[in-house]
């Protein structure tokens, strides 16, 4: 996917947007979704801000000034928060998942309308959302103890973003989620942070794998 390279200033701006949006979103979550608890600790807020800012800068470096680039900044901002919440509470809030999906559809379709990468990529993105959602739904029905309905719903927006970039990204992003999940499960069990595999949240692995493929796969 050919894109115009981003100037260092644009990369810096993207990083700042991600870093500043993170604490703002955490405040919004604590204000409008009180069932998730109060604001996270200062250490966690700093960590998520640095992580989100770094990922956003890398996205700008990866895609340059492409019209679809803001969609992937949104993925970084919301994806980090979803991973944080799922890790702590084993919960993927519908409001955030739907927001991630809706924002992705609007921005990616808008980019196609502006002549970004064409309607083929946009249609492939929609197909990717359906395919990954359906795959996770089947796995969730077969093994409800391993895959939760939150993971199934999260698969739709991740499939959207991966599918937009290509079928290969969709395949490897979906597959790598289980590999990363397996590694995290082993680590959590060894560190005695979990007593059995079902206690390890799968959302962080899904988000990590998707972002890794997006950033590293040509």
N, C-alpha and C positions, 0 to 999 in steps of 0.2 A: 504494500500500500504506500504510494508515493505521497509525501507531505512536504510542505515548505518548512525548512529548519527554523526553530525558534531562536530569537536573539537571547543573549544572557539575561537581559532585562525582563523578557517575557517569562523565562524560567523562574527568575526570582519572584515575579509577581504571582505566578501560579503557586509557588511554595508558600508565599505569605497568605494567599487566599485560603489554602488548605489549613495552614497553621492557625489562622484566626477563626476560620469557620468551625473548627473542632470544638473549642470551648463554648462558642455561641450555641452550637447544636446540643451540647451537653446541658446547657442551661435550659434550652427549649424542651428537651426530653424530661428533665426534672420538673419543669413547670407544668407541662401538659400531659405527661404520662407518670403521675405520681406513684403508680403501682410498681414502677421500676426503681423506686427509692430516690434518695436525695442525690445531689451532685457528687460525683466521684471525688476521691481524695485529691489533694493538690498534686501529689506525685503522679497519679494516674492521668490527671488532666494535662500535666506537662508532657508525659510520655505520649499520649494520644495526639497531642498537638504537634510534637516533633515528628512523629511517625506519619501523620496525615500530611504535614507540610513537605516532608521528604518525598513521599510517594507522589504528591501532586507535582512537585518539581521534576521528578523523573518522568511523569506522564508528559509534561510539556517538552522535555528533552526528547522523549521517544516519538511524539507525534507532531511536534512543531506547532505551527499556526493553523493546523487543519480545523475546518469548521466543526468537526465532531469532537474535538479535543475536550471541550467543556463537559461533555457527558462523562468522560472518564475521570475528570476531576471530581464530579459528583459521586462517582463510584468509590473513589478514595475516601471522600469525606464520610459518606454514609456507610461504606463497607467497614471502615475501622470501628465506627460506633456499634455496628451490628455484631462484629466479632467481640468487642469488649463486653457488650451486654450478654451475649450468648455464653461467653466464657465464665462470667460471674453468676448469671442467673439461669442458664440453660433455657433461654427464651429469645426468640427472634420476633420482635414486635411487628404486627401486621402493618401499622402505620408507616414504619420506616421501610419495610420491604416494598410496599405499594408505592411509596414515594420514589424509591430507587428505580422501580420498573417504569413508572409514569414519566419521570424526568428523562430516563434513557430513551423511551419511545419518542417523546416530544423533540428532544435535541437531535437524535439521530435521524428522524424523519425530516426535521428542519434542515439538517446538514445536506441530506439528499436533495431536498427541494432547492437548496442554494447551489447545487452542482458540485457537492463535495466529492464523494466517491460513487455517486450514482445510486439509483433505486435498487440495483441488485444487492448491494451490501445491506440496505435497509430491510429488504424482504428476507434476506438470509438471517438477519438479526432476529426478526420476528419468528422465523422458523426455528432458530436456535433456542429461543425462549421456550417454545412449545416442546421441542425435542428433549431438552435437559429437564424440564418440568415433568414430562411424561416418564422419562427414565427414572427420576427420583421417586415419582409417585408409585411406580411399579415396585421399586425396591422397598419403599415405605410400607406398602401393603404386604409384601412378602416377609419383611423383617421389621415390624414396627418397633422392636426394642433397639434396633441399630440406627434407623433413620426416622426422625420425627417429622411431623407435618410442617414444622417451621423450616426445616432443611428443604423439604419439598417445595415450599413457597419461595424460598431464597433461590432455588435453582432457576426459576424463571428469569429474574433480572440478570443473573450471572450468565445464563445462556444467551440472553439478548446481547450483552456486551461482547462476549466471546464470539458469538455467531457473526456479529458485525464485521469482525476482523477476518474471519475465514472458517472453513469447516475444520481445518487442522487445529486451530485454536480452540474451537468448541470441543473437539474430541479430547485433546490433551488436557485442557482445563478441567473438563469433567472427570477424566480419569485420574489426574494428579490430585484432585481433591481427596480421593480415597487413600492415595499413597501418603499424603501429608497427614491425613487423619489417623492412619495407622501408626505413623511415627510419633505423633503427639500422644496417642493413646499409650504407647509403650513408655514414653517419657513420664507421663502422668502417673502411670502405675508404679514405675520405679521410684518416683519421687514421693509416692504414697499420697498423691493429691486426689486419687480416685481408687475405689476398691474393685471396680469392675469396668470393662470397656464402655458399657452403656452410660456411665456417669461422665464420660468425656464429651464435651460439646463438639459437634461436627461443623458448626457454622464458621468458626475461625479458620479451619482447614480449607473449607470451600472458598472463602474470600482470599486467603493467602495464595492458594493454587491459581485462582483466576487472575489475580494481580501479577503473580509471577509469570504466567504465560503471556499476559498482555504486554508486560514490560520487556520480556526476554526473547519471545519467539518472533522471528522475522515475519 
